Every structure is written in structure tokens, then in C-alpha cells.
């Protein structure tokens, strides 16, 4: 069969193929783990549940109750945040250091949970149009989730060098027109990965609300998906 002469079509089909085969096990389709790729199609969710984008062998940590259950299994109980607080910044830092060191050692017995592939959300904005990919560079931003344990903020490690979202052919020009009008195009970013074993969770306090405890799961990134929420709102169920 003769290959299409349109190089952009070939790039898009190749990226879409990577998504399809990646649904088996994102980032580990072959026998050895490849480098994570940040060049992916921009998926329009429409009426599809966001959870449907997550393979069955990967644990979703999108909702507060999912994160709380995960922390319960891994940690047992939340820290005593009031006892950790201190007006003396040095003293508070020392208390947090001791807490983090003790919990890093204690959770090593939960190897099965530490090695379990997980999925979490960040937010993104489409930035510069890149003709070579017929896609847009992606600027990332963290998502903060209020839970009974504290504020959860995932910390991705090993991000791909290039983060590019490739919309459908029909959407490219529409997005470019929106950008020319000064509109910002917000997208969702779904990360797949596993916790970093030696420092999988970091406990601290919020910089904005200093009395609020914050939990940072540190995740080695395996794969990335980009998506657009439906026009009438988000969908994460």
C-alpha cells in the first residue's frame, strides 16, 4: 500500500496508534520500559467518562475518595497536623523532616502498593502551535485536591522533554483562531506512573494557607494523555 504523502497525517496516525496500544499498559508496551512520550493526540471526552481512559491495571487517583483510600492502605492514618505546626519555622521544619523520614521507612513494607501503577490529573494550557507536529505545546499546572488527610498535590518526576497535544485536523484551525482572539485553551493532563520508592510521599504545609497540611505523592511518569472536557463541564466519573 502506498503511504500517504501528507506527513502530518502520518504523524497523527502514529500518535493515535501509540495511544491505542498504550491502553494495554501505558509506557510498557514492549518487553522493556521505553521513555515516556509527551507527544500525544488531544482526546475529546464528549460524554465519555475520564475513568474510561485509564486501563484496568492502573489505579485511578482522581477523586478525593480514591486518594483517601490509597493513603489509608499505604499509610494507615493521617499525620497529626496540629502537633506538627510551630510558630518557629525551624522547629516546624525539623518536625516535618522527622515525620517524613519515619514514614518513608515504615511504608517500605507495602511494596505491592508502592509498585502499583497509578493515574492522576494535572491541568494544562495549549500554547505555541508546532507545525512539525500539527499540535500545540502544553504548559502544565498542578491540581490540588482537598481530602480528609489534607491537600493532595501530585509531584511528577521524569517528565518528557516535549509536551505536545495534537488535536483533530478539524480542530487545529479553530484552536488557532481562538488563541488569536486572546482566549486560553485549557485541557486536562492525565499522567500514568508509579510512586518513587525511596521518597514516595512528602508531608508539608501549604504556602498559601499555612495551617493546611499538604501531601505530595512523588510519581515517576510512564505515560501522558491529553484531553478536552465536554463544553458543559468536567467529567471524571
C-alpha positions as CSV (number, residue, x, y, z in Angstrom):
1,X,0.0,0.0,0.0
2,X,1.3,3.4,-0.9
3,X,2.0,5.6,2.1
4,X,0.0,8.9,2.3
5,X,2.0,11.9,1.0
6,X,0.7,14.0,3.9
7,X,3.4,13.9,6.7
8,X,1.1,15.4,9.3
9,X,-1.5,12.7,8.7
10,X,1.2,10.1,9.2
11,X,2.4,11.7,12.5
12,X,-1.2,11.9,13.8
13,X,-2.0,8.2,12.8
14,X,1.3,7.1,14.5
15,X,0.5,9.0,17.7
16,X,-3.1,7.7,17.7
17,X,-1.7,4.1,17.3
18,X,0.6,4.7,20.3
19,X,-2.5,5.6,22.4
20,X,-4.4,2.5,21.3
21,X,-1.6,0.1,22.1
22,X,-0.7,2.0,25.2
23,X,-4.1,1.3,26.7
24,X,-2.7,-2.2,27.4
25,X,-0.1,-0.8,29.7
26,X,0.9,2.8,29.1
27,X,4.6,3.2,28.8
28,X,5.4,-0.5,28.8
29,X,4.0,-2.0,25.6
30,X,7.3,-3.8,24.7
31,X,9.3,-6.0,27.0
32,X,11.4,-3.2,28.3
33,X,10.1,0.2,29.6
34,X,10.6,2.9,26.9
35,X,11.0,6.6,27.6
36,X,7.7,8.3,28.3
37,X,6.4,10.3,25.3
38,X,4.7,13.6,25.7
39,X,3.6,13.9,22.1
40,X,0.0,12.6,22.1
41,X,-3.4,13.2,20.5
42,X,-5.8,15.6,22.2
43,X,-8.8,13.5,23.1
44,X,-12.3,15.0,23.1
45,X,-14.1,13.4,26.0
46,X,-17.6,14.4,24.9
47,X,-19.8,12.1,27.0
48,X,-17.1,9.6,27.8
49,X,-16.0,9.2,31.4
50,X,-12.5,10.2,32.2
51,X,-12.0,6.9,34.1
52,X,-12.6,5.1,30.7
53,X,-9.2,6.4,29.6
54,X,-7.4,4.6,32.4
55,X,-6.6,0.9,31.7
56,X,-7.9,-1.6,34.2
57,X,-4.5,-2.5,35.6
58,X,-3.8,1.2,36.6
59,X,-5.3,2.6,39.7
60,X,-7.1,5.9,39.3
61,X,-6.4,8.6,41.9
62,X,-8.6,11.3,40.5
63,X,-11.3,11.8,43.2
64,X,-10.8,12.7,46.9
65,X,-12.3,9.3,48.0
66,X,-9.9,7.4,45.7
67,X,-6.9,9.3,47.1
68,X,-8.0,8.8,50.7
69,X,-8.4,5.1,50.2
70,X,-5.0,4.9,48.7
71,X,-3.4,6.8,51.5
72,X,-5.2,4.7,54.0
73,X,-3.8,1.5,52.5
74,X,-0.3,2.9,52.3
75,X,0.0,5.0,55.5
76,X,-2.7,3.8,57.9
77,X,-3.6,7.2,59.3
78,X,-3.0,10.9,58.5
79,X,-0.4,12.8,60.5
80,X,-1.3,14.9,63.5
81,X,-1.1,18.3,61.6
82,X,-1.7,20.5,64.7
83,X,1.1,18.8,66.5
84,X,3.5,19.4,63.6
85,X,2.7,23.1,63.5
86,X,5.0,25.6,65.3
87,X,5.5,29.3,65.1
88,X,9.2,28.7,64.9
89,X,9.8,27.8,61.3
90,X,13.0,25.9,62.1
91,X,11.2,23.8,64.7
92,X,8.3,23.0,62.3
93,X,10.7,22.1,59.6
94,X,12.5,19.7,61.9
95,X,9.2,18.0,62.9
96,X,8.3,17.6,59.3
97,X,11.7,16.2,58.5
98,X,11.4,13.6,61.3
99,X,7.9,12.7,60.2
100,X,8.9,12.2,56.5
101,X,11.9,10.1,57.4
102,X,9.9,7.8,59.7
103,X,7.1,7.4,57.2
104,X,9.5,6.7,54.3
105,X,10.9,3.8,56.3
106,X,7.6,2.5,57.5
107,X,5.9,2.3,54.1
108,X,8.6,0.2,52.5
109,X,6.7,-2.9,53.7
110,X,3.9,-2.0,51.3
111,X,5.9,-2.9,48.2
112,X,2.8,-4.0,46.3
113,X,1.2,-0.6,46.7
114,X,4.4,1.3,46.0
115,X,4.9,-0.6,42.7
116,X,1.2,-0.3,41.7
117,X,0.7,1.8,38.5
118,X,-1.4,4.9,39.3
119,X,-3.1,7.7,37.3
120,X,-3.5,11.3,38.4
121,X,-4.6,14.6,37.0
122,X,-2.8,17.9,36.3
123,X,-4.1,20.8,34.3
124,X,-2.7,22.3,31.1
125,X,-2.9,25.1,28.6
126,X,-2.3,24.9,24.9
127,X,0.5,27.3,23.9
128,X,2.6,27.6,20.8
129,X,1.5,25.9,17.6
130,X,4.1,23.5,16.3
131,X,3.8,22.9,12.5
132,X,6.1,19.8,12.6
133,X,3.5,18.0,14.7
134,X,0.4,19.9,13.8
135,X,-0.1,20.3,17.5
136,X,0.4,22.7,20.4
137,X,3.0,22.8,23.1
138,X,1.5,22.3,26.6
139,X,2.1,24.3,29.7
140,X,1.5,22.3,32.9
141,X,0.0,23.3,36.2
142,X,-0.8,21.2,39.4
143,X,-4.2,20.1,40.5
144,X,-4.9,20.5,44.3
145,X,-7.5,18.1,45.9
146,X,-8.9,18.7,49.3
147,X,-9.2,15.5,51.3
148,X,-9.8,14.4,54.9
149,X,-6.0,13.8,55.0
150,X,-5.0,17.3,53.8
151,X,-4.4,18.8,50.4
152,X,-3.1,16.3,47.9
153,X,-0.8,17.7,45.2
154,X,0.9,15.1,42.9
155,X,4.6,15.8,42.0
156,X,5.6,14.3,38.6
157,X,9.2,13.2,38.1
158,X,10.9,12.4,34.8
159,X,8.6,14.4,32.6
160,X,9.1,14.0,28.8
161,X,11.3,16.6,27.1
162,X,8.5,17.6,24.8
163,X,4.8,18.1,25.7
164,X,2.7,18.4,22.6
165,X,-1.0,17.9,22.2
166,X,-2.3,17.0,18.7
167,X,-5.9,18.0,18.1
168,X,-8.0,16.5,15.3
169,X,-7.5,18.1,11.8
170,X,-10.8,19.9,12.1
171,X,-9.9,21.4,15.5
172,X,-6.5,22.8,14.7
173,X,-7.6,25.9,12.9
174,X,-10.4,26.6,15.3
175,X,-8.0,26.5,18.2
176,X,-5.6,28.8,16.5
177,X,-8.4,31.3,15.8
178,X,-9.4,31.2,19.5
179,X,-5.8,31.8,20.5
180,X,-5.5,34.8,18.1
181,X,-8.5,36.3,19.9
182,X,-6.6,36.0,23.2
183,X,-8.5,33.0,24.5
184,X,-6.8,30.4,26.6
185,X,-7.4,26.8,25.8
186,X,-7.5,24.7,29.0
187,X,-7.0,21.0,28.8
188,X,-6.7,18.1,31.2
189,X,-3.5,16.1,31.5
190,X,-3.7,12.5,32.7
191,X,-0.4,11.1,34.0
192,X,0.4,7.4,34.5
193,X,3.3,6.2,36.7
194,X,4.4,4.7,39.9
195,X,5.5,6.2,43.2
196,X,9.2,6.8,43.8
197,X,10.0,4.1,46.4
198,X,12.6,6.0,48.5
199,X,10.6,9.2,48.8
200,X,7.1,8.4,47.7
201,X,5.2,10.9,49.8
202,X,6.2,14.2,51.2
203,X,4.3,15.9,54.0
204,X,4.4,19.6,54.4
205,X,2.2,22.7,54.8
206,X,0.6,24.8,52.1
207,X,2.4,28.0,51.2
208,X,-0.9,29.9,50.7
209,X,-2.9,28.5,53.7
210,X,-0.1,27.8,56.2
211,X,-2.4,25.9,58.6
212,X,-3.4,23.4,55.8
213,X,-1.5,20.2,55.7
214,X,-0.2,19.1,52.3
215,X,0.6,15.7,50.9
216,X,2.8,15.4,47.8
217,X,2.9,11.9,46.2
218,X,6.1,11.8,44.1
219,X,5.4,9.8,40.9
220,X,7.8,8.6,38.2
221,X,6.0,9.3,35.0
222,X,5.5,6.5,32.5
223,X,3.0,8.0,30.1
224,X,0.8,11.0,29.4
225,X,-2.7,11.6,27.9
226,X,-4.3,15.0,27.0
227,X,-8.0,15.6,26.8
228,X,-10.6,18.3,26.5
229,X,-13.5,18.3,28.9
230,X,-17.1,18.4,27.4
231,X,-18.2,22.0,26.8
232,X,-20.9,21.8,29.5
233,X,-18.4,20.9,32.3
234,X,-15.9,18.3,33.5
235,X,-16.3,14.6,33.6
236,X,-14.3,12.4,36.0
237,X,-16.7,9.7,37.0
